[in-house]
């Protein structure tokens, strides 16, 4: 019976001493997660802007505005 009480007290002390460490670890992981999220957001925004600019350039090259400039297909006039 005494050994069970001693084990319970030691387990309680171990958990109590680990709580601050776990809190700091959680905060650190939160900062890492926020950094990764911001980085991925920047990558996504860059890709979105690049793809949008590429599509605009492609549309201009195909002459989707109906102008059909030099080498353009003039698809805007057909649609």
Buried (B, 14 or more C-beta within 10 A) or exposed (E): EEEEEEEEEEEEEEEEEEEEEEEEEEEEEEEEEEEEEEEEEEEEEEEEEEEEEEEEEEBEEBBBBEEBEEEBEBBBEEE
